[in-house]
Amino acid sequence: MEDFFTNNPLWCEKTGKIYALLERVKISEEQSKDVLHLRKANRILSVGATTAIEGNRLTAQQVFDVVNGKVVFAPLHDIKEVKNAFSAYEQIPDLDPYSVDDFLKSHRCITENLVQEAGQFRTVGVVVANSRGEILHSGADYKDVPRLVAELLAWGKATDAHPIIKSAAVHFMVEHIHPFRDGNGRIGRLWQTLILAKWSPVFEWMPVETMIYHSQQKYYDALQQSHKNKIDCRPFIDFMFDIIEAAICRYADSEKSAIGGINGGLFGGLNALQKEIIALIQENPNIRAFEMAQKLLKPVRTVENNLSWLKEKGIISRVGSKKTGCWKIIA
């Protein structure tokens, strides 16, 4: 496979920074008393994020409930989509990122009972269009798909590119080839996480997909910029470096919160989560509970319970309606 990205001299510096951040995570995990809970919460939120990017309508709390086997009143398609994605992420330890068979197996898991060709390369041509129906990209000829995927994964196994660069490049090329009728975005994001997790196991739980969800337009822009004239996924790799750094910082901050390491704040006697909620309100008084849950990697219900407690204590108040109002901190 020919080279499909040009090098950015800044990648070496960014890689060094990520190594330092991973050490910070390692220390935080060693001190945390709630690592397993935090890891599961991150995985569930990542599953919710990767499906939401594709239009899934479940809220963060509904995603938690579905994964935990609770009854959820929502479209059956959306519920199945979340269940499938969670099952696929649970298989990460047993997958070989350079196996075509495992690639197809994971696609089958993600799209089982959702599409007719689950676990099969497409047999028709496809195009990617925007909301206005404008064609943004045409997938590879379906006859070439099996060969292109095999070559891509063989490249991934043989290349000496750093796993961060390699994972982003493979992610981009999956989207570029578009090997399936449906599920290409979900499998591309899963495969990047898989490659990263084989390099450093903590990436099994890193909220990379959640950070992508919060930067969706930049995600789409980076994909477009990487095949505007000819294939060069340097812009996409640049984007993913920033996303991975943000994900590690978010995870480390969550660990810090879990061990009670949040310092200072305007109010004494609050737990770490409540202080973080206050900080988010200070940053954006219009923020909703769902957005807080996404940023804090917590169930919506947990955030809502803490908001209620803060209101009862007279620390915050709600001005206006639930949908159009805002939060006010009472000094």
PyMOL commands that set and color helices and strands:
alter all, ss='L'
color gray80, all
select helices_A, chain A and resi 10-31+35-53+60-67+76-90+92-94+100-111+145-158+163-177+184-199+201-204+208-213+216-225+234-258+272-283+289-296+300-312
alter helices_A, ss='H'
color red, helices_A
select strands_A, chain A and resi 127-129+135-138+316-319+326-329
alter strands_A, ss='S'
color yellow, strands_A
deselect
rebuild
show_as cartoon
